[in-house]
Amino acid sequence: MSTIPEIRIHDQLSLPKLGIGTWEMGGRQKQDIQLDNHWINALMYALDAGIRHIDTAAIYGGGHTEELVGRAIKGFKREQLLITTKVSGDNLGRDMVRASAEKSLKRLETDYIDLFLVHWPNPAFPLSETMAAINQLLAQKTIRHFGLSNFPVHLIREVMQLTDAPIMTNQIEFNLLTRNKGSYNTGMEAEIIPFCQQNGISVTAWRPVMKGLLDPQRWPLIVSLARKYDRTVFQIALNWLISKPLVVAIPKMSDKKHIDENIAATQFVMQIHDHMLLDEMCN
Ligand SMILES: NC(=O)c1ccc[n+]([C@@H]2O[C@H](COP(=O)([O-])OP(=O)(O)OC[C@H]3O[C@@H](n4cnc5c(N)ncnc54)[C@H](OP(=O)(O)O)[C@@H]3O)[C@@H](O)[C@H]2O)c1
């Protein structure tokens, strides 16, 4: 089993540099039970291999993904795991947030959620309402910590005014090839990440391995670094990401080869010069 490096957030939460994502395990928006055993085995394999952070969400598989996570973690010590789940941006009214957390607890078959995120901001709901519910869930210890996802800087600032609790993470799309133009955010590298770093908020990178799609022909630098360090191109991409201060990654991985490969990506150090070349590659 490998030891995955961890970072301390606001002196309260230890967050591993690598966790496992679960989008498309057990369906997309609707449940799909056909591959249940495959997903559960993948999650258990990852936990056995040293992963302890699982990222899921209320909407994944119409709730079924959380059920699969609940089944996969049964044989593991709950207190050693870090479960992140999210309330949908369509459910950010005060009672809706609390109801969503309760349903997640049931599906995950657990007593508490380690890290509870607002999946995306939605101007239809005042953030004051959402945060009132989150403050209450924190006070009741239903959720241990909270965070955001897909939030731009001005809304992170607004949240900071609405709670005494620290924002533990902002989960955003970010990878070697997607720097400032994401599906939901812009300016990730230019604005959001520096703001989070200045305020001690971790950045959880979603889509960190670009869905496993990278055309080596287009990126000779990545290929040459992969050769230099005797790693795969995805290990170079992941290592670049998680070497950044306060940045962690949650690739979805179900192929055992990918799980091993991604864990191994946390176990080597690239020279600063090479990091800088990769920094500049997409600018
Ligand atoms: N907050 C949000 O709005 C948001 C949005 C999207 C995603 N997320 C979270 O972020 C997680 C990751 O994002 P994602 O699933 O969209 O994209 P991703 O992690 O970049 O890509 C997952 C795909 O890459 C493959 N893969 C994993 N490791 C690989 C490797 N070393 N080499 C080659 N291919 C590899 C996986 O295949 P196998 O499964 O076959 O191993 C899977 O098909 C999600 O699962 C979800 O938990 C959050």
The ligand as an ORCA input file, in Angstrom:
! r2SCAN-3c Opt
* xyz 0 1
  N     -17.716     19.365     -9.105
  C     -18.058     19.140    -10.356
  O     -18.820     19.879    -10.971
  C     -17.483     17.957    -11.047
  C     -17.628     17.815    -12.437
  C     -17.069     16.679    -13.038
  C     -16.402     15.754    -12.273
  N     -16.296     15.906    -10.908
  C     -15.591     14.906    -10.059
  O     -14.270     14.793    -10.529
  C     -14.006     13.423    -10.855
  C     -12.990     13.331    -11.990
  O     -13.474     13.955    -13.168
  P     -13.969     13.123    -14.439
  O     -14.415     11.778    -14.015
  O     -14.936     13.961    -15.157
  O     -12.656     13.056    -15.366
  P     -11.204     12.387    -15.212
  O     -10.967     11.921    -13.840
  O     -10.233     13.356    -15.795
  O     -11.278     11.161    -16.229
  C     -11.821      9.914    -15.902
  C     -11.530      8.966    -17.066
  O     -10.111      8.853    -17.231
  C      -9.728      7.497    -17.179
  N      -8.429      7.444    -16.473
  C      -8.195      7.560    -15.133
  N      -6.877      7.468    -14.894
  C      -6.261      7.286    -16.090
  C      -4.918      7.096    -16.475
  N      -3.914      7.076    -15.593
  N      -4.641      6.926    -17.798
  C      -5.624      6.942    -18.714
  N      -6.938      7.112    -18.422
  C      -7.250      7.283    -17.103
  C     -10.829      6.759    -16.456
  O     -10.901      5.434    -16.951
  P     -11.256      4.144    -16.058
  O     -12.483      4.469    -15.262
  O     -11.449      3.078    -17.065
  O     -10.083      3.850    -15.144
  C     -12.052      7.581    -16.854
  O     -12.545      7.137    -18.107
  C     -15.392     12.873    -11.183
  O     -15.430     11.478    -11.186
  C     -16.224     13.518    -10.114
  O     -16.076     12.832     -8.873
  C     -16.819     17.000    -10.297
*
